[in-house]
Amino acid sequence: MNPNISAAERLARIRLNAFLFFRADWLERLIEIFGSAEEILRQDAETLAREANLNPSTAAHLLRDAFAIDPQEEWDKTAALGGHIYVPEDEEYPQSLRNIKEAPLALYVLGKLPAEEKPCVAMVGTRKITPYGRRAANKLASDLTQAGVTVVSGLARGVDSECHAAAVRLKKPTVAVIGTGGGRCYPPENRSLDRAILEHGGAIVSELSFNKPPNAFHFPRRNRIIAALSQPVVVVEGEIKSGALITAKLALEMGKDVLAVPGPIDSPQSAGTNHLIREGAGVVTSAADILDYIPQQLRFGLDPRFFETPSLTPDKPQDDLTPRQRQAMDAVGDGSASLDQVAETIGADVPEAAGILFELEVKGFLACENGLYSKSKF
């Protein structure tokens, strides 16, 4: 943390950050006008409005929101979960985020952010994920994670959750930028995923006050953080008016590369990705397509195998499968089979069979939908 930022100024910035109806760069402008966040909070609404040329009701709203939270309590609750609250002057504050126009005045981080030299790729998409999108998200996120990339997403239902879960299954870090405060989990069914992200060295990131509940406008707002932390940004599935396309637009405005997974022409969930490709987005058919867009200076330490071999292919040679994996493939056959059915067929207990099936999912040989395994068509 930057020792030149006093504790009082840091707490004042946490207060100001609670006012969500100003863009972050406007709050920075107020700090420039008054010299510090502390000084802003010493003003009454009338003085604040006059000196900063604000609407009086806006000035009153800002002060009301700022004093509605206890910044020391925010700090203590975040610290109790092993987290920190960073301001842009802190060394730990991501440089890629600091560089954008609307850098958050305070950034809540649970867990550990990737080092600056670590490549990060955003993977985003619809909450209404299709089986095709599920296979694509899982395969691409798994391959990127195994290659040494940190996957960044938004912990929402659908594509986001699939991408985070792929990294967690490999016991590798992933970064979730959420649309609530760090003290909440949304959607609630992702509580175990939320915890697993932290257990495996990842991070939960938010600009919102610790106990802030979900709100519709929080999610488009957080998308700029996802885009800023990543290069490139990949849209896996998304409708034409999907929030994922907002992330893509923000990424382009930041000078980032945007890639998209092509999809069926009759699928609403692929209408947005197909549109992005038509508008010039890079086409993704494998992790190698994504890795090609990672800046050269960030490629050190990445697994070269994933640059060379397309990871999404319709016909996959089974030469490198273990005997048990081949048995599991035979058990599934050309139809579908449950975990229990596979375990019984190959003479394995359920945990062993689950491990074999997961390995086959990661390799792209099998897909799982509603508890049934079948050969992957992706």
N, C-alpha and C positions, 0 to 999 in steps of 0.2 A: 504494500500500500504506500501511496505517496505521502511522506511525512510533512510535505509542505501544505497539505490540506488539513486544516484543523478538524478536530472531532466535531466541533460545533458547526462548521461549514459543511462537513459531510452529512450531518444529521439534517441540516437545513435543505440540502439538495434532495435528500430522501423525501422530505416533506413536499418540495416543489414537484418532484417526479410523480406525486400522487394525482396531480391535476392532468387529466387525460385529454382535455379538450383543446389543448395547445399542442402544436407540433413541437418535438424536442428542440429543434433549432430556434424556435421562438422563445423557449425558456432560456436558452443560452444567450439570446439577445437581451433578455431582461437582466441577466446576470452582468452582462457588459454595461448596461445602462446604470445599474445601481452598484456595481463593483463586487458584489457577492450575493449568494443566496440568502445569507443571514440578513443582509441589509434589506432585501426585498421583503422579507417576512417581518421587518420592523415597521413597515409602512401600513397606514390604514388604506382602505379601499379607494378613498377619494384621492389621496396622494399618489397611490400606485397608478390609478387611471390617468391622472393628469401628467405625471412624469413619463409614463411609458406610452401615452397616447392610446389607452385602452378604453373600451366601452366600460362604464362604471359597473354594470352588472357582471361583466366578465372578470373584472378585478375582484369583485366581491366573491364570485364563484371560486376563483383561484385560491384566495385566502381561506375560504371555507373548507375546500378540499384539502389544502395543505395542513390545516390544523385539525382535520378529522382523524388523522393517524398520529400515533406516537412513534417517532423515528427510532427511539432507543428500543422500544418493544419490537419494532421491525428487525432491528439489528440483532437483538437477543434471540428472537425466534428463529431467524435464519441461521445464526451461529449454532443454535441447539441442534440443528439438523446437519451440522458440519459444513454450512455454507458461508458465503460472504456477499457483501453488497459493494460493488465496485463503482467508482466514478471514472469519467474518461481520462483523468490525469493519472490514474493508477497504472502501474506497469502490467498488472494482471488483466486489465481491460483489453479485450481483443483489438489489435491494431486495425484489422479489416472492418470492424464495427465503428471504431473511432473515426475512420476516414469518411464515413457517409454523412450526408447533410443532416439527417435526423438521428444522430447517435443518442441513445437513451441517457438521460441525466444520471440515472442510477440503474445498475444492472445486478439483479439478484441471481446468484449462481449457487446451486447445490451440486456437490460433487466437484469434478475437475474438468476444466476446459482443455481441449487439445493444445499442445505447444504450437507456436506460430508456424513452425516449419512442418507441421503435420498436415497433409492434404485432407480437405474436407469436401464432401460432395453432398449437396442437398437433393433429397428425393421426396417429392411431394405428389399429391394426387387426391382423387375423390374419396369421400367417405363411403360412397355407394360402390364399393369395389366389386368387380366381377371375378369369376374364377380365373379368367385370363390375366387380369390385373394382379390378382393375388400371386399367381405363379411368377409373373414378371417381376413384381416387387421383391418377392422372396429370393429369386435367383440372382437378380442384379445386386441387391443389398448384400447377400451372402458372398458373392464373388468379390465385390468391392471391399468388404470387410476383410476377407482372407488375403486380398492383395495388399492390405495395409492402409486402407482409406478409412476415415471416420465418416459415417453417414449422419447427416443432419436432417431432422424432420420435425414435425409439429405435434406428435403424440395424439393426433386426432384418430377417430375411427377410420378404418379402411386402409388406404395405402400407407399412411404415416405409421400406423401400428405394425403393419406387416414388415416395414423396413427396420424399425427399431427392434422388433422381435427377432428378425434374422440375425442381427448383430449380437443380441443377448444370448441366443442359442449357441453362438460360437464363443460366448464368454468374452466378448470384445466390447470396447467402449462405443457408445453412440451418443449424440447430443440431441436433446428434445427442447425445442423452444415453444413454450406453452402460452396459452391465452388466458391463464388464470394466475393468481399468485402462487408462489412456491409451496404454500401451506395447504393447497388444495390439489386434487387430482380430477381432471376431466378429460374424457368421460370416466365415471367412477369405476367401470370395469377394467380400466387400465392401471389400477392401483398396484397390482403385482408387477406389471411391466415397468411402471415408474420406479419401484424399489429395485428391480433387477438392473435397470440402467445404472443406478448409483452403485450397486454391489459390484458391477463389472467395470468400474472405472470411468463411467460416462458422466454426463452432466445434464441437469435440468435447469433451463435458463428462462428468466422472465424479467420484464421491465415493470411488472405490476406489483402493487403492495402485497404483502405476504398472504393475507387472507382474502384477496380480491376474488369474487366469484366469476364464473364465465359470463361473458356478454358478447352479443353478436359482433360488435365492432372491435372487440379485442383481437379477433383472429386475423382479419385482414391487416391490422396494425402490426401484429407480431411477424407477419410474413417478410417485412423488410429486414428483420434480424436474421431470419433463416437465409435469405439471399446474401446478406452481407458476410455471413460467416463461411460461405461456400464458393467454390469454383470447380466445376460448373454447377448449374441447377438443372435437375432432371425431372420432367413431368412424366409420371408413369401412366396415369389415367386421369381424365378430367373432362367434365362437360364444358360446353362453350362458355358458360358463366361461372365456372368453378373458381374457388379461391386459389387453386393451384395456378391458374392463369394470371391471377393478380401477382403471385410470387414471381412468375416468369416475367411479367411486365416490369416489376421492380428490379429484377436482376438485370434486365436489358438496360434500364436507366442507369444502373451502377456500372455498366460496361462489362457485365458478366456474360459468359456463354450460356445459352439455354438449349437444352436437348429434350427430345420427346420420344416416347416409345410409340411406334405406329400401332394402330389397332383396327379392328373390323369396321368396315364402312357403315354398318348398320347398328353400331353400338353407340348410344348417347355418351357413354363414359369415355369413348375414344374420339368423340367429335372435337374436343378441345385440343388433344394432342395432334390429331391429324391436321387441324387448323394451324397449329404452331409450326408443324413441318412445312406446310404450304407457304407459310410466311418466312421460312428460312431457318427454322430451328434445326439443329443437328439430329440425325436419325440414330436411335439407339436400338441395336439388335443384340448387343452383348456388352459385358463390362468393359471389354477392350475399347469399344466406341467411346465410352465415358472417360476412361483413363487417358485417352489421346488428348483430352482437353485440360488435363491437370497441368498447371505451369511446370516447366522443365525444372525449375529450382526446387520444387516440392516432390520430385519423383524419387529422390534418393531413398533407398530402403524398401521401395515397393516391389512386390513379387513380379518378376518379368514374365512369368508364365501367363499372367492374366492380360498382358499386352498383346500376346501372340495368338492365343487360341480363342476364337469366338465361343462364348459360354452358353449361348442360347441356340441350340441346333435341333431340328426335328428328329434326326436319326443320330443316336449317340452310340459309339462303339462301347461294348461292355468288357473289353479286354482287361481294363484295370480294376474291375470289380472283384471283391473278395468272394470266396465261395459262399459265405453266408449272405452277402448282398445279392448274389445271383439266385440263391434259393428264394429270397424275399421277392425278387422280380418275378420269378416263376410262380410264386404263390399269388401274386396280384394278377398275373396273366394279362389278357386283353380286356378284362372287365374291371371290377373294383373289389376291394377287400378291406375289412376293418383291421385294426391293430390286433384284436383278439384272434381273428381268423388267420392272420399271417403268423402270429406267435404259435398257434396250434399246428399249422401246416408245416412250419420249419422246425418244430420241436424246441422252441425257445421260450423262456419266461417273458412276461410282458415288458419289463424294463429293457431287456436285451433287444427284443424286437423293435421297441420304440426307438432305440439308439440306431439300429440298422436302417429303419425307415427314414429317420431324420437325415442320416448320411446320404441316402438316396435322393431325398428332397433337395439337399444342398447341392448335390452333383447335377441336379436337374433331370433325373431319371423318373422321379415320381412327383405327383401333386396330390395334395390332400384337400378334400372339400367335404364339409359336414361329417368328418370322421371316417371317410372312405378314401382309400389310396387307389390311384390309377396311374397308368403311364402318362407322363407329361407330354402334352402336344405342343408345348411352347419351346 
